[in-house]
C-alpha cells in the first residue's frame, strides 16, 4: 500500500535534490517558496492523459457495483494498472501518456474498491481476496469470455493485488506481471509503524491546490506534473463542516496557512443555508479513504507475497526504488533468473509517478523483448 511502503522507506533513501525549477529548499522540516518563484499547483483533468473514462458495472449477490476505469489505446495487449493504497487510477496518468507513445498497447487504469470514483456496496472490505476477485470481475464485464492478452501492473498495494489476482488465475488471458516497489519483507517490517505515519499526515486541505502542494513538498509525489492530476483522486470535499477549525489546512512548515477569516467562525451555521456553489468553495478537502481503518487487511496483502510472485508461471518484472527493498526470497529468485528486475534510483515510493518515462521505458522494453507488443515512434529497447 502506498502510504505503508512510503513510511517504511523514510530515512532509507539518500536525500534527493529539489525538483528542477521547484524554487524550494529544505531547512529542517520547513520548505518555503522563494519570492517570485511560485509554481502552479492547480489540478489538471484526467482527459489530458487518458482518452476515455468508463464506469464498469459488476453484478453480485447484493446488487451492482460500479468500478471506474480510465482508458487509452485501441490495439495491442491490455495493460491493467492497479494503484497503491490511498491513491487512485489517476496515479497512472503521466505513465499512460509515456507508455502509449512507446509501444502499441491499450491502457485500463482501475479505481480499486474504496478508492477514487469506484462505488461498491461494501467499500470497507479491502481484503486481498475480494479485491483480486474485483479485478477478475471487471475484466469479465469489459471483455466477456474472450478477453485480449492482459498484463497486470501494480504499485505497492496494487502490486500485491496483481499477484493475488494472477496466482488465483482470475484473468485467463494473463501474459505478464509487474510489481512496482512492493516487497513482502520490508512491507511486513513496516506494519508496526504504519499508524504513526498516517497520524503524521494532514487531515484536511483548504483546496485541491493545497493538497497538490503538500504532496510534492512532503515528498509523497516528487513529480509536480503527476501530482496535479493524481491528487484529485486521493482527496474529496468534506461532506459537512461542524467546526471552523476544520478549515485549517496543512502541516505547519510545509504550507503557510492563510489568515483566518474572522467572520468564518460566526457564519458556520449560516453557511449551511447558502448557495451550494459558495458552500463548496469554503469546504476543505480530506482523504477519500481512511487508511488507518484498513489495518486488519494489511497482513493479508503482503504475507507470503514473494513466494506467490515467484510461483506465477508467466514472465515477471519487478521495479524498485532501491535495491535495499529486496527480501531473501526475492534475492534468491532474482539470482535464479525467475524474474526481471530494474532499480530506478532517485525515486520515492511512487516510482511510476516520480519517473513515469523511466518506468514506461522499462515496461516497454519488457513487452517488446517478450514479443507481447510492437514498438512505435522509433522506440528502441534500453
HELIX and SHEET records of a PDB file:
HELIX    1   1 UNK A    2  UNK A    9  1                                   8    
HELIX    2   2 UNK A   46  UNK A   48  5                                   3    
HELIX    3   3 UNK A   89  UNK A   92  5                                   4    
HELIX    4   4 UNK A   93  UNK A  100  1                                   8    
HELIX    5   5 UNK A  128  UNK A  143  1                                  16    
HELIX    6   6 UNK A  157  UNK A  167  1                                  11    
HELIX    7   7 UNK A  184  UNK A  199  1                                  16    
HELIX    8   8 UNK A  208  UNK A  217  1                                  10    
HELIX    9   9 UNK A  224  UNK A  230  1                                   7    
HELIX   10  10 UNK A  231  UNK A  233  5                                   3    
HELIX   11  11 UNK A  244  UNK A  247  5                                   4    
HELIX   12  12 UNK A  268  UNK A  271  1                                   4    
HELIX   13  13 UNK A  276  UNK A  282  1                                   7    
HELIX   14  14 UNK A  291  UNK A  294  5                                   4    
HELIX   15  15 UNK A  295  UNK A  302  1                                   8    
HELIX   16  16 UNK A  305  UNK A  311  1                                   7    
HELIX   17  17 UNK A  323  UNK A  325  5                                   3    
HELIX   18  18 UNK A  328  UNK A  335  1                                   8    
HELIX   19  19 UNK A  351  UNK A  354  1                                   4    
HELIX   20  20 UNK A  356  UNK A  369  1                                  14    
SHEET    1   A 2 UNK A  24  UNK A  27  0                                        
SHEET    2   A 2 UNK A  30  UNK A  33 -1                                        
SHEET    1   B 8 UNK A  52  UNK A  60  0                                        
SHEET    2   B 8 UNK A  63  UNK A  72 -1                                        
SHEET    3   B 8 UNK A 105  UNK A 110 -1                                        
SHEET    4   B 8 UNK A  77  UNK A  82  1                                        
SHEET    5   B 8 UNK A 150  UNK A 155  1                                        
SHEET    6   B 8 UNK A 174  UNK A 180  1                                        
SHEET    7   B 8 UNK A 315  UNK A 320  1                                        
SHEET    8   B 8 UNK A 340  UNK A 343  1                                        
SHEET    1   C 3 UNK A 204  UNK A 205  0                                        
SHEET    2   C 3 UNK A 285  UNK A 287 -1                                        
SHEET    3   C 3 UNK A 235  UNK A 237 -1                                        
END                                                                             
